[in-house]
Amino acid sequence: MLYELTACSPFVLRKAQPETVFGVGIDYINLEGGLELMSAANITWTRPVGVLWSTVESTQGRYDWVVLSDLERELRNASENGIQVILLVHSTPEWARKIPGAGPSCGPIAPDKLSAFADFMHAMVARYSVAPYNVIYWEMWNEEDIPFMAGDSGFGCWGDANDAYFGGGDYAEMLKVVYPRIKTANPQAQVLVGGLLLDCDPRLGAGCAETGKDTLPPRFLEGILRNDGAAYFDGVSFHAYDYYRSNLGQYGNSTWQSAWNTTGPVLIEKTKFIRNLLSTYGADDKFLMNTEIGLLCDSCENDPVFEATKAYYLTQSYAAAIANGLRANIWYNVFGWRNSGLLYLDLKTRPAYKALQFSRKKLRDATFSGNISSADIGGASGVKGYKFQRDGGRVWLLWSLDGIPHEINLVERPRKAWDALGIAVSPKTTIMVSVNPLYLEWAH
């Protein structure tokens, strides 16, 4: 359940809107950035550009809050619209870098400067946990599981190729110092391991090996856990993108051996991997958030088949997020990256926005009750789907896994049926299922 902090105290909580997995990345939380349409879709979560520590504290011990004035307006906008912000903090000041001088701001913090970062985070949480900002979720860096790099990306590059766990131990040392100070500022604050890229599956014979990628970077999280870091974070943020395969309904991610006709969205495989790893280290209590998800295609601008596929994929991904117990699933983003957007730059909606709005409507407060089996649909195969309970009724979402339309037979006629875009379909006991996901609803 989501709570808002009251103005009178950072520790007095009042109930706010129900928490759902539905989120969208909004770079700038204002009308020009798509806020009105995202609010109309009733999203729960967003994740803006974030805070650059190097900008706010360019000189050690001096915090320039004025540089965050635009962000402060955006945080107020989010809170007023019932949207919970996951606030990303990254970028190491030059005076605090482990690799001095030309070392990048995206890289790790010098051990003797960890306490300075902890002081900064204490000040941040104390300032922004209270009304009118009401920030509870704090994400430490973004895609920190990539190699040290020259230049200055502004994001994460903690990866140490000379370490068997790619620098995850250094990140754990940071958490050990910072986490207690965050909790002192606000005991309700939730600290996230920054959004892991998890570029490939490092297990023997899996995606890294099959695609010739380095197996070290995906071991970063294990490095955190091996260095006793589990006690110093509340949840894990990760990213899960799929790639369009040039045909309606088809996508995949070869580095995780996942695809439209086998596993479904890659978030499923990444969630399994992270949960298995956490369980191995006795950290089953940690929640997971997929803070960047999207369907990518560099050459698909104004391609109607891709736009339809993106809408279908979005529908599958939010349902899969609920089914796999994620706390949040955040589409990246409003205007898109590599054509992943929900809106055009003029704020006109794409099909995927309509799919988001309808999915949020049909799966609000839904709880997962099982996978749809062949026996549920009259013995038909080649169909994937989920069962949900909601408002005393049942909702199923299902689609053709192999791309071929399948006739299914149901024991009981649904009360209503719709496709992914909310277009009504005649509800019958015998019905066709295609790559366009189908919602079926019963009153009980």
Residue, then its C-alpha position, 0 to 999 in steps of 0.5 A: m500500500l502506498y502512503e503519503l507523508t504529511a506536512c507536519s512530520p516526516f514520520v506520520l503517514r496517511k493512506a494515498q491511492p492504492e499501489t499498482v505496478f503501472g508506471v511510465g518514465i517521465d523525463y520532465i513531470n509537467l504538462e509539456g512532458g505528458l503529465e496530463l495524459m499519464s495522470a489520465a491513465n492513472i499510473t502509480w509510478t514514475r522515474p524522472v531524470g534524477v539528481l546529480w550529486s556532482t551538481v548539488e555538491s560540487t564543493q564538499g559540504r556545500y549543497d546548492w539546492v537551487v539547481l534542483s528548483d525545476l525538479e522540485r516543481e516536478l516532484r510537487n506535480a507528481s505528488e499532486n497527481g497521486i504519482q509516486v516518484i522513484l528518485l534516482v541519485h547518481s554522478t560522483p563529484e570530482w572530489a569524491r571519485k575513486i578514480p581521481g582526475a579524469g575518472p568519470s562521474c558515473g564511476p564509484i566513490a572513493p572509500d574515504k568519501l562514502s561518509a560524505f555521500a551518506d551525509f548528502m543522502h541524509a540531507m536529500v531524504a530529510r528535504y524531499s520525504v516531506a510534503p509537498y514532495n513526498v518521495i519514499y523510493w530512492e535509487m542509488w545510481n543507474e546501470e552501475d553494472i557496466p564497465f568503468m568508462a572514459g568520459d562522463s556519461g552521468f550514469g553508472c559505470w562501477g564495473d571493475a573487470n579485475d574483480a570476479y564480481f565486477g565491483g559489486g563489493d564496492y557498491a555494497e560498501m557504499l550501501k553499508v554507509v549510506y543506508p543507515r543514514i537514509k533510514t535515520a532521515n526517514p525510517q519509511a524510505q525505501v532504498l533500491v539497488g540502482g537499475l541493473l542492466l543485466d545485459c545477459d544471462p551469465r549462467l553456464g550455456a545461457g545467453c552470455a555464452e550463446t551471444g559471446k558477451d562477457t559473463l562478468p557484468p551480470r555478476f555485479l548483484e552477486g558481488i553485492l550479496r557476497n559482500d553482505g550487502a543484502a541488509y542495506f537495501d530494500g529492493v532491486s531495480f532492474h531493466a528489461y528491454d525486448y527487440y522487435r522482430s519485424n513481424l506483427g507480435q514478434y519480439g525477443n532478447s537473445t541475450w536472455q534466450s527469451a522470445w515472443n513464442t517461448t517465454g514472453p517478455v524478457l522481464i520474466e526471465k530476468t525476474k526469475f534470475i534475480r529471485n533465484l540469486l536473492s534466495t541463494y543468499g537468504a534475501d527473499d524478502k527484497f521486492l523487485m521493480n522493473t524501472e525500464i521496460g520497452l519494445l525497441c526498434d531503431s528503424c520503426e519510425n511511423d511503422p504501424v505494424f511495429e506500433a501495434t506490436k508495441a501495444y500488444y507487448l505492453t499489455q503482456s508486460y504489465a500482466a506479466a509484472i503482476a503475475n511475477g510479483l513485481r512492485a512496479n513496471i515502468w515503461y521507458n518512456v513517454f516520448g520513447w527511446r529507440n521508438s518505444g514512446l507512448l506519445y508523439l512529441d505533439l502529445k498525440t497518443r500512440p496505440a501503446y498509450k491506449a493499451l496502457q490506459f485500458s490495461r490499467k483499467k482492467l487490471r487495477d488492484a488485480t491479484f494473480s491467481g494462476n497461469i491459463s492452462s490448456a485444460d482451461i481452454g478446451g485443450a488448445s495449445g500455443v496460447k499463453g495467459y494469466k488469471f486474475q481476481r479483481d473486485g469479486g470477479r475474474v479477469w483473464l488475459l491471453w494471447s497466441l504464443d506461436g502467432i497462429p490464431h487459435e480457437i479456444n473453448l470455455v466452460e463458461r461464457p464470459r460476461k465481456a471481452w475486449d482486445a488490447l486496445g479496449i475494443a469490445v469483442s463478442p463474448k462467447t464460449t468458443i472464441m478466437v485468440s490471436v497475437n492481439p491480447l484478449y481480456l475475458e471478464w466474468a462477474h464471479 
